[in-house]
Amino acid sequence: MKREFVAWKEDRDHLEVTLHGEWTLRTIGDIEAQIQTLPKAKSVRVDVAGIIDMDSAGMLLLNEYVDRARSFGIEVDVINYSDAEKELYKMLKEHMVEEIVPRKQGFLEELGKSTVQLVRDTKDFITFLGHLLVSFLYGITHPKTLRYKETIYHIYQSGFNALVIIGMTAFLVGMVIAYQGAVQLAKFGADIFIVDTVGISIVRELGPMITAIVIAGRSGSAYTAEIGAMKITEEIAAMRTMGFDPYNFLVLPRIFALMIALPLLIFFSDIVGIFGGMVASKMVVGISFDQFINRLQEVLEVKHYILGMIKGPVFAFVIAAIGCFRGFEVSDNTESIGLQTTASVVNAIFLVIAFDALFSVIYTEFGL
């Protein structure tokens, strides 16, 4: 049989409400359901004399009903409180926690927090590089500790599996450069110089940089997600407990693999990008493949290829180090994996572009 906790009697715009039984945490669900059936009125008088037991949960529910009714302009009068109920009401009112409204942060506060976070990340990354250097030196002096099988696996994952996307990107970039260059050079009757533009720009600058950016978004993010998932599942903690160095087992194979794979991908990107320029030159200004290749042999010196290829290992180290570092920064929740993966891609792409600009400055200063 369903117990009755709330009884009411309506008289025009006035409502008489009588409360009964136990108003405790155990019965709070049934009481709330009965309160919701009360009709609306301009004034309400609540008689609590029939309550035989009330705890803090029951008192909070009663207060919530009274406060909500008064917020709608309804006159509410509560009568026949016992001394114990008055004491409970007073205690809850004194210790009631007001709703916390988030305070809007000012510009300087946000700037300060961002600066502190940047300093903290920089400090942690320097610490990470220190651990990595120690593991690298130990691996070089003890070659048997290097994980060759895992390195080959990551070369396959980061290199061979990326050939399609690298090829498509390089081909389209080569076509875009040729199209845009041909339009401008045709105005001066210097169509043949499109070969110079495509060949040198792709081999020296765009081939390495575009390849590194694609790999940063593809492989760098994968490194972060893989290591981050291992940290959440406490595999890294278990590895340390068993005496294994996570840097030797997780970081070094990925860094070595990418430093080997990226120069090969850059070489592939250079070839496909130049081929895309050849196709576009043939379509736009009618330069045959033979003419393009002959001109390319005249203007594209070996030093351009070497200067572009030097960037490969540097970009690879930056991408792999950032990806692994962000993986170790993942905290004990899945949301952190997404945040750190995003940060990994953003940081890696920014540093790739920054190092590319640094290389350009150095090459210019040395007249290369």
C-alpha positions in Angstrom: 0.0 0.0 0.0 1.3 3.4 -1.0 2.0 5.6 2.0 0.7 9.2 2.0 3.2 11.9 3.0 1.5 14.9 1.6 -2.3 15.8 1.9 -3.9 18.9 0.6 -7.2 20.8 0.5 -7.9 23.6 -1.9 -10.1 26.6 -1.1 -10.3 29.0 -4.1 -6.8 30.6 -4.3 -5.7 29.2 -0.9 -4.1 25.8 -0.4 -3.9 23.9 2.9 -1.1 21.3 2.9 -0.6 18.8 5.7 2.6 16.7 5.9 2.7 13.2 7.4 5.0 10.3 8.2 8.7 10.0 7.9 10.5 12.7 5.9 13.9 10.9 5.7 16.4 10.0 3.0 14.7 6.6 2.7 11.4 8.0 1.7 12.6 11.1 -0.2 11.7 9.8 -3.6 8.0 9.1 -2.8 7.7 12.4 -1.1 9.1 14.4 -4.0 6.7 12.6 -6.4 3.7 13.6 -4.2 4.9 17.2 -3.9 4.9 17.5 -7.6 1.1 16.8 -7.7 0.3 19.8 -5.5 -1.9 22.3 -7.4 -1.0 25.9 -7.9 -2.4 28.6 -5.6 -1.8 32.2 -4.6 -1.2 31.3 -1.0 -0.1 28.1 0.7 -0.1 27.1 4.4 2.0 24.0 5.2 1.3 22.2 8.5 4.2 20.0 9.6 2.7 18.7 12.8 2.0 15.3 11.3 5.7 14.6 10.5 6.9 11.9 13.0 10.6 11.9 11.9 12.6 14.3 9.7 16.3 14.2 8.8 18.3 16.7 6.8 17.2 15.3 3.4 13.6 15.8 4.3 14.2 19.3 5.6 16.1 20.2 2.4 13.3 19.0 0.3 10.7 21.0 2.2 12.9 24.1 2.0 13.4 23.6 -1.7 9.6 23.5 -2.2 9.0 26.6 -0.1 11.8 28.6 -1.7 10.7 27.6 -5.2 7.1 28.6 -4.5 8.2 32.0 -3.1 10.3 32.6 -6.1 7.1 32.5 -8.2 5.4 35.1 -5.9 3.3 32.6 -3.9 2.8 33.3 -0.2 3.9 30.3 1.9 3.5 29.9 5.6 4.9 26.9 7.5 3.4 26.2 10.9 3.7 23.8 13.8 7.5 23.2 13.7 8.8 21.1 16.6 11.8 22.3 18.5 14.0 19.6 16.9 12.8 20.6 13.4 13.5 24.3 14.2 17.0 23.4 15.3 17.6 21.3 12.1 16.3 24.1 9.9 18.5 26.6 11.6 21.6 24.4 11.3 21.0 23.8 7.5 20.5 27.5 6.9 23.8 28.3 8.6 25.7 25.8 6.6 24.0 26.1 3.3 26.4 26.5 0.4 25.4 29.1 -2.1 25.5 28.2 -5.8 29.0 29.0 -7.1 28.9 31.1 -10.3 32.1 30.8 -12.3 33.9 34.1 -12.3 34.9 35.4 -15.8 38.6 35.5 -16.1 40.2 38.8 -17.2 42.7 39.1 -20.0 45.7 39.5 -17.7 44.6 36.5 -15.7 44.3 34.3 -18.8 47.6 35.6 -20.1 49.3 34.8 -16.7 47.9 31.3 -16.7 49.0 30.7 -20.3 52.5 31.9 -19.4 52.7 29.7 -16.4 51.6 26.7 -18.4 54.1 27.5 -21.1 56.9 27.7 -18.6 55.8 24.5 -17.0 55.6 22.7 -20.3 59.1 24.0 -21.3 60.6 22.8 -18.0 59.0 19.4 -18.4 60.1 19.1 -22.0 63.7 20.0 -21.1 63.5 17.3 -18.4 62.2 14.9 -21.0 65.1 15.7 -23.3 67.5 15.1 -20.5 66.1 11.6 -19.9 66.1 11.0 -23.6 69.7 12.0 -23.9 70.7 9.6 -21.2 68.8 6.7 -22.8 70.3 7.6 -26.2 73.9 7.6 -24.9 73.3 4.3 -23.1 71.8 2.8 -26.2 74.7 3.9 -28.4 77.2 2.5 -25.9 75.2 -0.7 -25.5 73.8 -1.6 -28.9 72.3 -4.8 -27.7 69.8 -2.9 -25.6 68.3 -1.2 -28.7 65.0 -2.6 -29.9 65.7 -3.2 -33.6 62.5 -5.2 -34.2 60.3 -2.4 -32.8 62.3 0.2 -34.7 61.7 -1.6 -38.0 58.0 -1.9 -37.1 57.7 1.8 -36.6 59.6 2.5 -39.8 56.9 0.5 -41.6 54.1 2.2 -39.8 55.5 5.8 -40.1 57.2 5.4 -43.5 55.7 2.8 -45.8 52.1 3.3 -44.7 52.4 7.0 -45.3 53.5 6.8 -48.9 50.1 7.3 -50.4 49.1 10.4 -48.5 52.6 11.9 -48.9 52.5 11.2 -52.6 49.1 12.7 -53.1 50.0 15.8 -51.1 53.4 16.3 -52.9 51.8 15.8 -56.3 49.1 18.4 -55.7 51.6 20.9 -54.2 53.8 20.5 -57.3 50.9 21.1 -59.6 49.8 24.2 -57.6 53.3 25.7 -57.8 53.5 25.1 -61.5 50.1 26.5 -62.2 50.6 29.7 -60.2 54.2 30.2 -61.5 53.2 29.6 -65.1 50.5 32.3 -65.0 53.0 34.9 -63.8 56.0 33.8 -65.9 53.9 33.6 -69.1 53.4 37.4 -68.9 57.1 37.9 -69.5 57.6 35.0 -72.0 59.7 33.1 -69.4 57.7 29.9 -69.4 60.8 27.7 -69.2 61.7 29.2 -65.8 58.8 27.3 -64.3 61.1 24.3 -64.1 63.5 26.3 -61.9 60.7 27.4 -59.6 59.2 23.9 -59.2 62.5 22.0 -58.9 64.4 24.2 -56.5 61.4 25.2 -54.3 60.2 21.6 -53.8 63.6 20.1 -53.2 64.9 22.8 -50.9 61.8 23.9 -49.0 58.4 22.6 -49.8 59.2 18.9 -50.1 60.8 18.6 -46.6 58.3 20.9 -44.9 55.1 19.5 -46.4 56.2 15.9 -45.7 57.1 16.8 -42.1 53.8 18.6 -41.5 51.8 15.6 -42.8 53.9 13.2 -40.7 53.4 15.4 -37.6 49.6 15.1 -38.1 49.7 11.4 -38.9 52.6 9.8 -36.9 53.2 12.4 -34.2 49.6 12.2 -33.1 49.7 8.4 -33.2 52.8 8.4 -30.9 50.9 10.6 -28.4 47.8 8.5 -28.4 49.6 5.2 -28.1 51.8 6.3 -25.1 48.9 8.2 -23.5 46.7 5.1 -23.6 49.6 3.1 -22.1 49.8 5.6 -19.3 46.1 5.6 -18.5 46.1 1.7 -18.4 49.2 2.0 -16.1 51.4 -0.1 -18.4 54.2 2.5 -18.1 54.0 2.4 -14.3 54.1 -1.4 -14.5 57.1 -1.2 -16.8 59.0 1.0 -14.4 58.0 -1.4 -11.5 59.6 -4.3 -13.4 62.8 -2.3 -13.9 62.4 -1.4 -17.6 63.2 2.1 -18.9 60.1 3.5 -20.8 62.4 5.8 -22.8 64.4 2.8 -24.1 61.4 0.7 -24.8 58.9 3.4 -26.1 60.7 6.6 -27.1 64.0 5.6 -28.8 62.5 3.1 -31.3 60.0 5.7 -32.4 62.6 8.5 -32.7 65.1 6.2 -34.6 62.4 5.0 -36.9 61.2 8.4 -37.8 64.7 9.8 -38.3 65.2 6.9 -40.8 61.8 7.1 -42.5 61.4 10.8 -42.9 64.4 11.4 -45.2 63.2 8.5 -47.4 59.7 10.1 -47.5 61.2 13.5 -48.4 63.1 11.9 -51.3 59.8 10.3 -52.5 58.0 13.6 -52.0 60.6 15.4 -54.1 60.1 13.0 -57.0 56.3 13.1 -56.9 56.2 16.8 -56.4 58.4 17.5 -59.4 56.4 15.1 -61.4 53.2 17.0 -60.5 55.0 20.2 -61.7 55.9 18.4 -64.9 52.2 17.5 -65.5 51.0 21.0 -64.8 53.7 22.6 -67.0 52.7 20.3 -69.9 49.0 21.2 -69.4 49.4 25.0 -69.0 52.4 26.1 -71.1 53.0 23.0 -73.2 56.5 22.2 -71.8 57.2 18.6 -72.8 58.6 16.1 -70.3 61.9 16.0 -72.2 62.3 19.8 -72.1 61.4 19.8 -68.4 63.9 17.1 -67.5 66.7 18.7 -69.6 66.1 22.1 -67.9 65.9 20.4 -64.5 69.3 18.8 -65.0 70.8 22.3 -65.8 69.4 24.2 -62.8 68.9 21.7 -60.0 72.3 21.2 -58.4 73.0 18.4 -56.0 73.5 20.9 -53.2 69.8 21.8 -53.3 68.9 18.2 -52.7 71.4 17.8 -49.9 70.3 21.1 -48.2 66.7 19.9 -48.2 67.6 16.4 -47.1 69.5 17.7 -44.1 66.3 19.0 -42.6 64.8 15.5 -42.6 66.4 14.0 -39.4 66.0 17.3 -37.6 62.3 17.5 -38.4 61.9 13.8 -37.5 63.5 14.2 -34.1 61.3 17.2 -33.3 58.1 15.4 -34.4 58.9 12.2 -32.6 60.1 13.9 -29.4 57.1 16.1 -29.2 54.7 13.2 -29.8 56.3 11.0 -27.1 56.6 13.9 -24.7 52.9 14.7 -25.0 52.1 11.1 -24.5 53.8 11.0 -21.2 51.9 14.2 -20.2 48.6 12.5 -20.4 46.8 12.4 -17.1 44.4 9.7 -15.7 41.4 10.4 -17.9 40.5 9.8 -21.5 39.8 13.5 -22.2 43.5 14.2 -21.6 44.4 12.0 -24.6 42.5 14.2 -27.0 43.9 17.4 -25.5 47.5 16.2 -25.5 47.1 14.8 -29.1 45.9 18.1 -30.3 48.8 19.9 -28.5 51.2 17.4 -30.0 50.1 18.2 -33.6 50.1 22.0 -33.0 53.5 22.0 -31.2 55.1 19.8 -33.8 53.8 21.7 -36.8 54.8 25.0 -35.2 58.4 23.8 -34.5 58.7 22.3 -38.0 57.9 25.7 -39.5 60.2 27.5 -37.0 63.1 25.2 -37.7 62.5 25.5 -41.5 62.7 29.3 -41.1 65.9 28.9 -39.1 67.4 26.7 -41.8 66.5 29.3 -44.4 68.3 32.0 -42.4 71.4 29.8 -41.9 71.6 28.9 -45.6 71.2 32.5 -46.6 73.9 33.7 -44.2 76.3 31.1 -45.5 75.4 31.8 -49.2 74.1 28.3 -49.9 
